[in-house]
Amino acid sequence: MKIKLISLLCVVSLLMLCGCSGYREADNGYIVTAIGFDGNEDFKVSVEVVTAGGSELRSEPKSEVISGKGNSPMEAVFSLNSKISKNLVFDHCTALLIGKNLSGKKLEEVLKYGKEIKELNFAIDMFMCENAEDLLNESESVSVARGFDIAANLKETKSETGIDYQNKFYEIYMEYNAGKSYSFPYLKVKNERIIIDGESVFKENKEKAHFTNEEALLYSFIKNNNNGGKIFLGEEFADISHSHCSLNNGGEYTVNLSIKQKSKKFSKIFKKRVEKMLGKHKEELNFSSDKIKLKERDGI
Amino acid sequence: MNDYSGLLLSDNFQKNLDLFKEIFKKDDMLRVRIANLGDSNKKLAFLFFDGMVNGSLVDESLIRSCVTAVNVPENADIVYLSNRVLYSAELAKTKKVSDILASILNGDTAVIFENSCEALTVNTKGWRTRGIEEPTDERVLQGPREGFDEAAILNLAMIRRKLQTPDLCIESAKLGRRTKTAIYYVYLESLVNRKCLREIKKRIETIDIDGILDSNYISEFVRDSKHSLFKTIGSTERPDIIAARLLEGRIAIVVDGTPVVITVPYLFSENFQSDEDYYLNYMVASVGRALRYICFFLSISIPAIFIALTTFHIQLLPTAFMLTVSELRSGVPFPSIIECLSLVLIFEILKETGLRNPQSLGAALSIVGGLVVGQTAVEARIMSAPMLIAVSLSEVTGLMTPRLKGAVFYMRILLAIASSLMGLYGYMIVVSLFAVSVLDIKSVGIDYTSSLKNPSFQRMKDTFFRTSWRSMIKRPDFNHNIIRNRRKYEN
């Protein structure tokens, strides 16, 4: 009996000691749906927040963009916080935008900041754009918030093209830490809507290449992160159901493709396209066209 | 207080009468009728309490038969009286004053005979009872509608009518120094767990209290895990339920003066059984049974999980839902836990007042409760609509398990507090503690969760669902040494 009482007391004390860390009421914060970093000389952070209707019942939630500046990402976020009355809640943040003018050490600082703050989800999607603040301000949201639009757009593009962008924060951070190249889907505003227009490839925190959507698909075959897709060959689309790239001991790349349509010309055209792309981005991609062999496997 | 134990009647008729008059000198309900035995000079005194006896029985079977006795011999004594004169199915002879007192206080009539140090006590009980009614808290759609009443003798008769077997054993005892309440142990000789029987008798014998007015007095004295939220002693007002439990090897304790009969041992799975589970088709009954388990879990968990998700784990909620909750909660001045506890309290108050108020006030009360709590509080931003929905859902689902209403109330509050302190971690810690405590409970030495441990199809036949009577061929195995097979008298 004594032992039970003591155990109960310990558990209750544990509950009390844990206090209220992490406790916050549902209406006690602004929900951030997208965050963007820009900056030439200093850092500028822009967040899109969604607020509840307020005093009116059943009013539509609305989104707005707030910005802050500072010498570091943390300072910029701090200055942003000082402008608002409630805390920022990052649990539903779906997009992290990096402005094109943010490169080198500044990009490194942003990546480190993203790792340090606990509120930001490690699986958040990262994107590149010309200017994050402008992108958020100039576009109109289709759904509740632009952050959700960007996430929906990404999902749609992935399913249509078959590209697996590998643009999660933890994926990019791991590649950056290993000194490898990493890429972001590139966003731009078209007719007041945010669209994905290609991919930006980075290495050592500098942009090395910018692919169009088609090049991004080809690149994904070589990077081995592809679940199939369509490649336009000028006259027809080649419907690729599966691809696999391997490197043998001799340093040769072998790309195996499963093509849904039978096309005799395909391998020639595909290789030419790859060579053209590789020629354009030879140094960054670290591939050599004569070390690529294509094996065609006709699908059903 | 003198219980007159050890005091015996004397030979002196007047002295005996004076003794009883002295004992009850402040009780105007005692009646003393003195008469002669037939045409002899031998005097008799009939002592009884007005209102406790059947008047016509006393008049016709006792007084009249004594007064109109003929050819009374000179040496007529108490034996002659009992064998030749009195018309009565049940009478006893005693010398002890305490026995006579106990009998007449129970509605019998004492007959004191001149020159005899013995008296006769004749069964003339005639107090009024409520009659057989359907218990209000245990209504069924289909099945028997009899219910016990306050007279233990009648209750025992109802049980005996269900179990017409010489295997039925009824042992009596008295409890309560002043009330001397009669209690009866009822069980089936060939099915009962003797260890349980010995244990329960031992516990009841140690009860020292001045009065037992209800079976709950006994329950609280003898129960295992005295501070546990879960009841370990069953209770019912229905004779068919008692019969069913006796057929499973349980022991029933009938207490005079209350229609509630208690049974031991009582298992955790019985909290989810309904009286009519066995009178409806097994498929229908199984749905109800499964629903009760689900509703129990929902009832204790909904407020706690809602608080945990909206205060600690908002990343788990869909954004649209989160925005709705945030919008509906804006402007509410109280933290979520205060809102929740206040609503739980309000609902409990409404339930209690609804139970105890006259029916004429019921409609007004429901309007007040619904309007005040449901609409006005939300519009005034004192409460938020999502919390009101969560607590209401929790209360409604709690009504599915009436046997657990006390446990559900406490568990709901403790889980909500734990969630408000530590989120889902706190919820899981408290749920684990509850699970450990339930697993630790015993009911008269039998594991409380014996039907849920080591699950097998045989054990599950009457827990989460009920199979057809065709396949329920064995009794539950919590009573280890009883005949398991329902169909034949074999092990």
Interface residues (C-beta under 8 A of the other chain):
Chain A: L8 V11 L15 M16 C18 G19 C20 G22 Y23 R24 E25 A26 D27 I31 T33 V50 A52 G53 G54 S55 L57 S59 P61 V89 D91 H92 N121 V144 F148
Chain B: T310 T311 F312 I314 Q315 T319 A320 M322 L323 V325 S326 E327 L328 R329 S330 G331 V332 P335 S336 A418 S420 L421 M422 G423 G426 I429 L433
